[in-house]
Amino acid sequence: MELRLKGQGGFLEGCDYRSVCHFSGKPFIRTSGYLIWVLVFLLVGSGRAQEGWTNSFSEAVYHPFRSPGMFMNDFRFVKVGDTFYTFYLQIPRCVGPNRIWGDGRSYGVARSKNLLVWQPFSVAAAPNRSHWADRSIHSGCAVYDPDRKTSFLFYTGVGNKRQGVGLARSADMETWTMDDEILIEYPDRWSPGVRQKAQTAELDGKTYQFLSAGDPFVFPEKVDGYYWMWVQSQIFYDFDDHEDGGLLLYRSRELDRGWEFDRIVFAPSIYERYEVPFVWKHGETFYLYVGGVLEDLKKAPATHLEKLKRLDPWLVDEQKPRHSVNLLYEAKDIRGPWKAVPGGPIMKYPDHPWSPHFYVWNVLGGPEGRDYIFGWSGETLGKPYPIRYGADGSLEIGKPLDGWPAP
């Protein structure tokens, strides 16, 4: 049975998170008083945003987008007609700081006419006991199909018995249906005998064992007759207690079915995993953004640390064992091979020395036709960064904007 969701102001209509989000069947929100408090502030916040989300580009001024009572991250975008929509992961703050990355996250939806002020109004995917993704929803992407007049949300779904890449769809952005079928299913990497379930493929003459994972990104248009999806992978190596996450490429003739493995994109030699990929095209060049992560330097092999120090000495800080960086690559073919952009692959910002302070890139066209980076900054959608393309394929990041340049 497909699960239908109808959201209002970023919450599920006729439902609260006591019945939607569970830790193994236990509700997140134990008191109705907290839910009422969240709803009151959400309505106030939505009202404020309502005043500016329909403004024209020339009238818009950046407004930090927050949903009171909720922790938000990993924004993704689509445009339908003259309206932009952002999809973002959210979880009630009452779960506490140690659980905001765990069970119970859902995908909220907000809209804007100008990309600077947003109004939350719906929920696209949420964990539910009647669905295979009964524990949590994690990072994904959204694609609008103009021929079918349907928006598709690809997400990472985690359940007590199954996990994989799931799909939700909507014809109006208000009401969403979570499909029963899993597009790409993968086993729990910690389960017994999981290595026997791994796939094998070659990259640069070497054979790897790997499992598919999450964080799907789908290029919004067909290229060479296919849609293309990048997902995380878990690649197994021979040394003990360390596995590196690579990046895989899948393809399909249809958005909502028939996805098949194409190739390994990256089998990293430094980062524990690649996450939240994003691909866009400028001219004849494809650009691939991906977050590179090391969860704990203390567990990384010495060979990884030496390579990391050569790449960027600032990253190796014993006081901050977890590291994530923004990485950027380019290729002439959507399948690769990918090479670091000139001056890369680590991308930094002119107003901030710390690469991941603005994370999970999206590149969107602004009102004057120039491309801008939109991403997650702390606990909100950050200001747009203008970018300039060099003749050599390099990418220069400008200072963030409070409003759009005059025509």
Secondary structure, 3 states (H helix, E strand, C coil): CCEEEEEECCEECCCCHHHHCEECCEECCCCHHHHHHHHHHHHHHHHHHHHHHCCCHHHCECCCECCCCEEEEEEEEEEECCEEEEEEEEEEHHHCCCCCCCCCCEEEEEEECCCCCCEEEEEEECCCCCCCCCCEEEEEEEEEECCCCEEEEEEEEECCCCEEEEEEEECCCCEEEECCCCCEECCCCCCCCHHHHCEEEEECCEEEEEEECCCCEECCCCECCEEEEEEEEEEECCCCCCCECCEEEEEECECCECCEEEEEEECCCCCCEEEEEEEEEECCEEEEEEEEEECCHHHCCHHHHHHHHHHCHHHCCCCCCCEEEEEEEEECCCCCCCEECCCCCECCECCECCHHHCEEEEEEECCCCCEEEEEEECCEECCCEEEEECCCCCEEECCCCCECCCC
